[in-house]
């Protein structure tokens, strides 16, 4: 039973001519979220209604901004109320507390919602201003639970790496490994928000692995905003990174630099028998590659197994690279440790 399927954006809705009440065909490949392919049957005329973009952002009622995604050109819609929008404030807090960022264990989504609604947390680092007495006053936080959360917050403020702090801050266009690379290059929070005024700032950022000019330029513009500087100075005052980048993350950064996968688009087709397709997909994503469900002119590689189907021929027509399953490990620089995860284990009971 499918609970959701992606339509990507309103451009795709318009292209497919989908309306509310229609029956659609979906396709699923690997662990990719199912994609809507086409309208299989139009709904009854009385029940059909056009799918239209909202006029205002549902959470705060603010005006919407429209733009295009840098890589795909997809139509993007966002809220212009960066300061007082509940959904944006909550989203930033949840991201900041996430496992790949500050990993503030003990603070769930419901608590985050209450903190945002009450105004206790306006920017994520406000968490580190909280006292034990503040937490004890929250509904559902008895002494043991409050003490544990307070200790977790104090630990996060003093033991997380600079790379995690930068990822948690939510720099535009900067993903997890990009934040690690930024930390390794700039070495401190102070240097990060000073780079916006550095005459060589753009050049320095573009020297970082996988930092394209568009990403670097967007980051500089973001850092030049007064509100950004105020919010980034708060972590500098309240958070003391224990290291620049976690030791485990350093190894992953090196792997990404040599793998040849970053910023590439991959499509899978056919049945894999030698490699674990879910593990291959995870490895590509960790290496900053992109998994796509369908072939376009922007497809860089198609990895195929048995009975690949029409996708393979479409990639060949678009002059993308075709990679048979048995050549995948030799084409990309996969570490010996990763190979153990990617190769399907031989059935140990095969002699029975």
KOLMAR-779167 format. One record per residue (C-alpha): residue number from 1; residue in one letter; z, y, x. Coordinates in steps of 0.02 Angstrom, whole numbers. Example, Ala and Ser with C-alpha at 12.3 -4.5 7.8 and 13.67 -1.06 7.14 Angstrom:
% residues 2
1_a_390_-225_615
2_s_357_-53_684
//
This chain:
% residues 352
1_x_0_0_0
2_x_-53_167_76
3_x_67_313_56
4_x_-43_447_136
5_x_-216_479_207
6_x_-283_626_306
7_x_-415_749_247
8_x_-389_857_403
9_x_-417_1027_323
10_x_-497_1123_180
11_x_-666_1121_266
12_x_-664_932_250
13_x_-613_941_67
14_x_-762_1055_34
15_x_-883_949_135
16_x_-838_791_41
17_x_-836_879_-128
18_x_-666_808_-174
19_x_-573_870_-326
20_x_-404_829_-402
21_x_-420_673_-509
22_x_-557_591_-404
23_x_-550_413_-336
24_x_-586_407_-149
25_x_-626_277_-17
26_x_-514_271_138
27_x_-534_190_308
28_x_-402_138_432
29_x_-424_92_616
30_x_-285_39_735
31_x_-125_137_705
32_x_-222_293_655
33_x_-174_371_488
34_x_-304_318_357
35_x_-447_440_334
36_x_-532_487_170
37_x_-717_441_187
38_x_-797_494_24
39_x_-779_511_-163
40_x_-798_337_-237
41_x_-786_392_-418
42_x_-767_563_-494
43_x_-623_587_-613
44_x_-642_627_-796
45_x_-710_803_-821
46_x_-556_858_-918
47_x_-441_796_-778
48_x_-540_859_-627
49_x_-486_1022_-545
50_x_-541_1110_-386
51_x_-433_1094_-230
52_x_-408_1272_-168
53_x_-307_1346_-24
54_x_-145_1432_-80
55_x_-149_1621_-91
56_x_23_1638_-11
57_x_136_1529_96
58_x_236_1419_-25
59_x_403_1436_66
60_x_419_1625_80
61_x_272_1695_-20
62_x_202_1787_131
63_x_19_1823_165
64_x_-77_1683_249
65_x_-178_1697_410
66_x_-340_1600_434
67_x_-410_1542_599
68_x_-504_1405_690
69_x_-434_1266_801
70_x_-489_1294_983
71_x_-552_1118_1015
72_x_-621_1063_847
73_x_-660_1225_756
74_x_-562_1161_606
75_x_-505_1289_477
76_x_-318_1323_503
77_x_-201_1414_384
78_x_-31_1481_436
79_x_110_1594_380
80_x_117_1772_449
81_x_305_1788_422
82_x_365_1721_589
83_x_536_1804_577
84_x_605_1770_402
85_x_511_1617_340
86_x_633_1476_299
87_x_509_1336_335
88_x_461_1406_505
89_x_642_1436_555
90_x_689_1260_501
91_x_537_1185_587
92_x_579_1271_752
93_x_759_1211_742
94_x_711_1030_706
95_x_583_1034_849
96_x_711_1109_969
97_x_837_972_928
98_x_709_831_941
99_x_721_682_1057
100_x_586_748_1175
101_x_667_920_1184
102_x_854_956_1184
103_x_900_791_1099
104_x_1053_861_1009
105_x_1117_698_936
106_x_1221_710_777
107_x_1127_854_697
108_x_1012_786_562
109_x_883_867_451
110_x_1003_900_306
111_x_1126_989_420
112_x_982_1088_498
113_x_928_1142_323
114_x_1105_1202_281
115_x_1118_1299_445
116_x_951_1382_412
117_x_990_1424_230
118_x_1159_1500_275
119_x_1087_1606_416
120_x_1204_1526_544
121_x_1051_1482_649
122_x_911_1612_659
123_x_839_1553_824
124_x_870_1375_887
125_x_980_1423_1035
126_x_1106_1496_912
127_x_1170_1316_906
128_x_1248_1343_1077
129_x_1346_1494_1014
130_x_1442_1384_891
131_x_1625_1348_920
132_x_1719_1191_866
133_x_1804_1293_729
134_x_1633_1346_662
135_x_1579_1164_646
136_x_1745_1111_566
137_x_1708_1233_425
138_x_1547_1143_378
139_x_1545_1030_227
140_x_1556_847_276
141_x_1617_879_455
142_x_1792_810_480
143_x_1877_828_650
144_x_1800_673_731
145_x_1622_711_678
146_x_1637_896_718
147_x_1708_860_891
148_x_1569_737_929
149_x_1433_860_880
150_x_1514_1001_978
151_x_1523_890_1133
152_x_1341_839_1109
153_x_1287_1021_1100
154_x_1385_1066_1257
155_x_1309_917_1347
156_x_1133_965_1294
157_x_1158_1144_1356
158_x_1207_1086_1529
159_x_1114_923_1561
160_x_937_944_1494
161_x_794_981_1612
162_x_697_1144_1615
163_x_545_1047_1554
164_x_639_993_1398
165_x_702_1171_1366
166_x_525_1241_1377
167_x_458_1108_1261
168_x_599_1143_1138
169_x_564_1330_1137
170_x_394_1292_1062
171_x_269_1381_1173
172_x_99_1393_1084
173_x_-28_1264_1140
174_x_95_1185_1262
175_x_132_1003_1228
176_x_270_896_1301
177_x_187_856_1467
178_x_119_1034_1477
179_x_298_1098_1468
180_x_348_981_1609
181_x_203_1041_1715
182_x_248_1222_1677
183_x_428_1190_1730
184_x_372_1107_1891
185_x_262_1257_1932
186_x_377_1401_1884
187_x_548_1323_1921
188_x_656_1434_1808
189_x_665_1514_1635
190_x_673_1685_1716
191_x_507_1655_1804
192_x_427_1595_1642
193_x_456_1755_1545
194_x_419_1863_1697
195_x_247_1787_1721
196_x_179_1891_1576
197_x_196_2049_1683
198_x_131_1966_1841
199_x_-44_2025_1887
200_x_-85_1846_1942
201_x_-6_1769_1787
202_x_-166_1698_1713
203_x_-223_1627_1880
204_x_-52_1546_1910
205_x_-52_1464_1739
206_x_-230_1399_1757
207_x_-177_1317_1919
208_x_-64_1199_1820
209_x_-134_1027_1782
210_x_-228_1024_1615
211_x_-195_1208_1576
212_x_-360_1273_1510
213_x_-397_1460_1511
214_x_-377_1470_1322
215_x_-204_1391_1331
216_x_-151_1502_1476
217_x_-214_1660_1390
218_x_-127_1615_1227
219_x_36_1583_1319
220_x_28_1750_1409
221_x_-3_1844_1245
222_x_144_1752_1167
223_x_259_1795_1312
224_x_214_1980_1303
225_x_287_1997_1129
226_x_458_2082_1123
227_x_529_1953_1004
228_x_473_1811_1117
229_x_560_1889_1267
230_x_721_1912_1168
231_x_718_1732_1110
232_x_680_1665_1284
233_x_818_1767_1364
234_x_942_1683_1248
235_x_909_1509_1320
236_x_924_1585_1494
237_x_1100_1645_1449
238_x_1158_1494_1349
239_x_1071_1346_1431
240_x_1090_1290_1611
241_x_955_1161_1651
242_x_1020_1022_1762
243_x_850_986_1840
244_x_673_1054_1835
245_x_593_897_1763
246_x_678_730_1723
247_x_643_597_1854
248_x_558_483_1728
249_x_447_627_1671
250_x_390_663_1850
251_x_312_490_1859
252_x_224_517_1693
253_x_157_685_1752
254_x_83_605_1907
255_x_4_467_1803
256_x_-75_594_1685
257_x_-147_691_1831
258_x_-244_539_1896
259_x_-279_439_1738
260_x_-434_539_1687
261_x_-384_532_1503
262_x_-308_703_1469
263_x_-400_812_1342
264_x_-527_673_1306
265_x_-572_609_1132
266_x_-563_420_1104
267_x_-625_312_960
268_x_-589_126_937
269_x_-698_-3_852
270_x_-706_-193_843
271_x_-573_-325_871
272_x_-473_-319_1032
273_x_-422_-489_1104
274_x_-369_-451_1284
275_x_-282_-285_1261
276_x_-150_-229_1137
277_x_-240_-91_1043
278_x_-77_-8_981
279_x_-11_-1_1160
280_x_-177_68_1225
281_x_-170_205_1094
282_x_9_248_1143
283_x_-41_256_1327
284_x_-189_371_1290
285_x_-77_487_1190
286_x_55_489_1326
287_x_-85_534_1448
288_x_-132_682_1336
289_x_-289_602_1266
290_x_-338_614_1082
291_x_-366_469_961
292_x_-498_500_828
293_x_-544_390_680
294_x_-729_437_673
295_x_-870_476_794
296_x_-931_654_819
297_x_-1027_747_953
298_x_-859_784_1035
299_x_-817_599_1058
300_x_-798_566_1245
301_x_-765_378_1243
302_x_-775_235_1120
303_x_-675_80_1167
304_x_-745_-73_1083
305_x_-702_-255_1059
306_x_-784_-395_960
307_x_-902_-348_817
308_x_-896_-160_851
309_x_-1003_-101_706
310_x_-1099_62_679
311_x_-979_176_775
312_x_-1040_105_941
313_x_-1222_149_905
314_x_-1175_323_845
315_x_-1083_360_1009
316_x_-1231_299_1110
317_x_-1344_414_1009
318_x_-1226_561_1045
319_x_-1224_514_1231
320_x_-1038_476_1235
321_x_-972_342_1353
322_x_-950_165_1287
323_x_-808_63_1362
324_x_-798_-124_1326
325_x_-622_-192_1311
326_x_-630_-288_1476
327_x_-678_-131_1575
328_x_-546_-14_1505
329_x_-413_-48_1638
330_x_-536_-28_1782
331_x_-615_133_1716
332_x_-451_227_1695
333_x_-313_233_1824
334_x_-178_132_1738
335_x_-21_96_1838
336_x_33_-86_1866
337_x_186_-55_1757
338_x_79_7_1613
339_x_-44_-138_1630
340_x_95_-259_1588
341_x_118_-170_1421
342_x_-67_-155_1381
343_x_-124_-334_1414
344_x_-96_-457_1272
345_x_23_-595_1328
346_x_-45_-772_1331
347_x_34_-883_1198
348_x_172_-976_1289
349_x_163_-1119_1163
350_x_-22_-1152_1193
351_x_13_-1322_1277
352_x_96_-1392_1121
//
